[in-house]
Amino acid sequence: MKTILTGIRSNSEMTLGNYLGALLPMVRLANEHSDEYQINIFVPDLHSIISDVDGDLKKNSIRSLKYYLASGLELNENIHFYRQSYVPAHSELCWILDCVATMGETSRMIQFKEKSNGQDSCNVGIFNYPILMAADILLYDATYVPIGEDQFQHIELTRNLATRFNNRFGETFTVPAKTSDQVKFMGEEDGIRIRDLINPEKKMSKSTKAENSKIMMDDSPERAAKKIMSATTDSLGEINFDIKNQPGISNLMLIESVVSNTSLSEVVENWKGKTRYGELKKKVAESVSGLLSDFQNRLGQITDEQILDLLKEGEAYANKIANQKLLEAQKAFGLR
Ligand code: TYM
């Protein structure tokens, strides 16, 4: 069976960007394919500690796993929940891949440049983070990895490392699908990048200070609606999907498309040429506040015990699969 795998860091509450870029696509894929694929949903808690954590990481991890259930994930025996730090093979394979990756390719990662801010004083984990991500994916021979567009470069790096390893040491890892094929598999027209509501040139990010720039998954539906109503648009006066010249308006159409599970071209077709930005904002505000109110109601009904039970099964499964793959890699490298 092939594997679909994803992880979302739980340093703090999630943004609507995390939710629409990675979590919801994963839930939709899992519900569609969990009879023919293994579905691995994990919390990359070792990735979390490269930067500050708001609150208690252990509790945040449980909360973020609840989000999948609150978004309608239908459980079955092919769905596995685990925490990265409970599967030591991730760190072990990361070290082996460190010895395959080059400084040059790792230094080119945009996320590294952004997160390190060009400072030598940044921790080494920030540099190493995409290699650990490659280990997360390759240990399970994952083919599809639902993620937002900002992480695509890390998939390409993972593909390069897997190919190089296989060529040098013998066929060991499944090379994940190309990002263009991942996008097709997810039924999207392009990778998803939800933008900052005030500065739509940037992606929506938890680390942005301005509250009105981002929608958090614990915002009240009313608060979220107000943030959308005050989103930056432009003065062109006509609705078009044009990221370069109308990033704010385009962002609203993208949000509408993902939230309403309608293709982007259909949403664009419906709004193209209209002139009332307020109407588009109102529609998006309604869709997002409806999503938040359903999500928050369901979230309140999920207990920690439910998640801990799932983790028990999931971590046993993950350790079994990951240890087998690690042993293969160790043998190929001459360590065993
Ligand atoms: P993280 O925790 O920064 O983000 C989690 C997911 O949310 C997506 N995302 C967005 N998508 C669209 N628009 C946005 N504004 C937006 N902001 C964030 C990210 O693309 C991501 O999919 N390294 C990863 C976590 C990770 C992982 C993995 C993912 C570790 N190992 C293995 C997949 C497979 C990260 O830091 O994502």
Boltz pocket constraint, residues with backbone or C-beta under 6 A from the ligand:
constraints:
  - pocket:
      binder: B
      contacts: [[A, 5], [A, 6], [A, 7], [A, 8], [A, 9], [A, 10], [A, 17], [A, 18], [A, 19], [A, 20], [A, 21], [A, 22], [A, 44], [A, 47], [A, 129], [A, 132], [A, 133], [A, 136], [A, 137], [A, 145], [A, 146], [A, 147], [A, 148], [A, 149], [A, 150], [A, 151], [A, 192], [A, 193], [A, 194], [A, 195], [A, 203], [A, 204], [A, 205]]
      max_distance: 6.0
